[in-house]
């Protein structure tokens, strides 16, 4: 789990993710929130699923379900634009 997040921050993030899951029945937002909750449970939350680098606390706070670091997200966005 990302060392840059405090326990309190992680609790807030978990609450936000659970609210998304509990507030909607299906869709991409629910899928992303469920995946993030699974990463939280497994201790992999806060690390990029592509390269393994730590995702910044600011990025996680802004978008709790984010799975990619800024660099990998940029590469993915470039690939989608092509």
C-alpha positions as protocol buffer text, in pm:
chain_id: "A"
residue {
  index: 1
  type: UNK
  ca { x: 0 y: 0 z: 0 }
}
residue {
  index: 2
  type: UNK
  ca { x: 123 y: 346 z: -80 }
}
residue {
  index: 3
  type: UNK
  ca { x: 336 y: 483 z: 202 }
}
residue {
  index: 4
  type: UNK
  ca { x: 243 y: 843 z: 123 }
}
residue {
  index: 5
  type: UNK
  ca { x: -119 y: 801 z: 234 }
}
residue {
  index: 6
  type: UNK
  ca { x: -211 y: 828 z: 598 }
}
residue {
  index: 7
  type: UNK
  ca { x: -454 y: 587 z: 759 }
}
residue {
  index: 8
  type: UNK
  ca { x: -710 y: 866 z: 776 }
}
residue {
  index: 9
  type: UNK
  ca { x: -671 y: 940 z: 404 }
}
residue {
  index: 10
  type: UNK
  ca { x: -713 y: 572 z: 323 }
}
residue {
  index: 11
  type: UNK
  ca { x: -1032 y: 557 z: 530 }
}
residue {
  index: 12
  type: UNK
  ca { x: -1174 y: 857 z: 343 }
}
residue {
  index: 13
  type: UNK
  ca { x: -1081 y: 704 z: 9 }
}
residue {
  index: 14
  type: UNK
  ca { x: -1234 y: 369 z: 104 }
}
residue {
  index: 15
  type: UNK
  ca { x: -1554 y: 547 z: 208 }
}
residue {
  index: 16
  type: UNK
  ca { x: -1571 y: 731 z: -124 }
}
residue {
  index: 17
  type: UNK
  ca { x: -1517 y: 409 z: -319 }
}
residue {
  index: 18
  type: UNK
  ca { x: -1777 y: 222 z: -116 }
}
residue {
  index: 19
  type: UNK
  ca { x: -2025 y: 505 z: -172 }
}
residue {
  index: 20
  type: UNK
  ca { x: -1981 y: 466 z: -548 }
}
residue {
  index: 21
  type: UNK
  ca { x: -2029 y: 91 z: -530 }
}
residue {
  index: 22
  type: UNK
  ca { x: -2332 y: 118 z: -301 }
}
residue {
  index: 23
  type: UNK
  ca { x: -2488 y: 406 z: -491 }
}
residue {
  index: 24
  type: UNK
  ca { x: -2493 y: 251 z: -836 }
}
residue {
  index: 25
  type: UNK
  ca { x: -2582 y: -90 z: -965 }
}
residue {
  index: 26
  type: UNK
  ca { x: -2337 y: -119 z: -1253 }
}
residue {
  index: 27
  type: UNK
  ca { x: -2120 y: 66 z: -1498 }
}
residue {
  index: 28
  type: UNK
  ca { x: -1761 y: 174 z: -1544 }
}
residue {
  index: 29
  type: UNK
  ca { x: -1754 y: 385 z: -1226 }
}
residue {
  index: 30
  type: UNK
  ca { x: -1866 y: 89 z: -1017 }
}
residue {
  index: 31
  type: UNK
  ca { x: -1618 y: -142 z: -1187 }
}
residue {
  index: 32
  type: UNK
  ca { x: -1333 y: 101 z: -1123 }
}
residue {
  index: 33
  type: UNK
  ca { x: -1437 y: 150 z: -760 }
}
residue {
  index: 34
  type: UNK
  ca { x: -1462 y: -225 z: -702 }
}
residue {
  index: 35
  type: UNK
  ca { x: -1117 y: -277 z: -854 }
}
residue {
  index: 36
  type: UNK
  ca { x: -974 y: -3 z: -633 }
}
residue {
  index: 37
  type: UNK
  ca { x: -1133 y: -158 z: -324 }
}
residue {
  index: 38
  type: UNK
  ca { x: -977 y: -491 z: -418 }
}
residue {
  index: 39
  type: UNK
  ca { x: -636 y: -323 z: -451 }
}
residue {
  index: 40
  type: UNK
  ca { x: -691 y: -167 z: -107 }
}
residue {
  index: 41
  type: UNK
  ca { x: -766 y: -508 z: 45 }
}
residue {
  index: 42
  type: UNK
  ca { x: -467 y: -671 z: -121 }
}
residue {
  index: 43
  type: UNK
  ca { x: -222 y: -396 z: -27 }
}
residue {
  index: 44
  type: UNK
  ca { x: -164 y: -294 z: -388 }
}
residue {
  index: 45
  type: UNK
  ca { x: -360 y: 31 z: -370 }
}
residue {
  index: 46
  type: UNK
  ca { x: -156 y: 337 z: -454 }
}
residue {
  index: 47
  type: UNK
  ca { x: 68 y: 162 z: -703 }
}
residue {
  index: 48
  type: UNK
  ca { x: 32 y: 173 z: -1080 }
}
residue {
  index: 49
  type: UNK
  ca { x: -110 y: -150 z: -1219 }
}
residue {
  index: 50
  type: UNK
  ca { x: 109 y: -113 z: -1529 }
}
residue {
  index: 51
  type: UNK
  ca { x: 455 y: -19 z: -1403 }
}
residue {
  index: 52
  type: UNK
  ca { x: 429 y: -60 z: -1026 }
}
residue {
  index: 53
  type: UNK
  ca { x: 538 y: 296 z: -948 }
}
residue {
  index: 54
  type: UNK
  ca { x: 373 y: 473 z: -660 }
}
residue {
  index: 55
  type: UNK
  ca { x: 78 y: 694 z: -752 }
}
residue {
  index: 56
  type: UNK
  ca { x: 90 y: 1033 z: -582 }
}
residue {
  index: 57
  type: UNK
  ca { x: -134 y: 1092 z: -282 }
}
residue {
  index: 58
  type: UNK
  ca { x: -275 y: 1402 z: -452 }
}
residue {
  index: 59
  type: UNK
  ca { x: -377 y: 1199 z: -757 }
}
residue {
  index: 60
  type: UNK
  ca { x: -538 y: 931 z: -540 }
}
residue {
  index: 61
  type: UNK
  ca { x: -722 y: 1191 z: -334 }
}
residue {
  index: 62
  type: UNK
  ca { x: -855 y: 1356 z: -650 }
}
residue {
  index: 63
  type: UNK
  ca { x: -951 y: 1029 z: -820 }
}
residue {
  index: 64
  type: UNK
  ca { x: -963 y: 745 z: -567 }
}
residue {
  index: 65
  type: UNK
  ca { x: -1028 y: 477 z: -828 }
}
residue {
  index: 66
  type: UNK
  ca { x: -725 y: 566 z: -1040 }
}
residue {
  index: 67
  type: UNK
  ca { x: -517 y: 261 z: -1134 }
}
residue {
  index: 68
  type: UNK
  ca { x: -240 y: 421 z: -1339 }
}
residue {
  index: 69
  type: UNK
  ca { x: 38 y: 664 z: -1258 }
}
residue {
  index: 70
  type: UNK
  ca { x: 50 y: 989 z: -1455 }
}
residue {
  index: 71
  type: UNK
  ca { x: 309 y: 855 z: -1699 }
}
residue {
  index: 72
  type: UNK
  ca { x: 121 y: 532 z: -1777 }
}
residue {
  index: 73
  type: UNK
  ca { x: -206 y: 724 z: -1805 }
}
residue {
  index: 74
  type: UNK
  ca { x: -46 y: 959 z: -2057 }
}
residue {
  index: 75
  type: UNK
  ca { x: 79 y: 662 z: -2261 }
}
residue {
  index: 76
  type: UNK
  ca { x: -266 y: 504 z: -2254 }
}
residue {
  index: 77
  type: UNK
  ca { x: -427 y: 832 z: -2359 }
}
residue {
  index: 78
  type: UNK
  ca { x: -180 y: 863 z: -2648 }
}
residue {
  index: 79
  type: UNK
  ca { x: -261 y: 510 z: -2763 }
}
residue {
  index: 80
  type: UNK
  ca { x: -633 y: 586 z: -2755 }
}
residue {
  index: 81
  type: UNK
  ca { x: -582 y: 902 z: -2962 }
}
residue {
  index: 82
  type: UNK
  ca { x: -409 y: 711 z: -3242 }
}
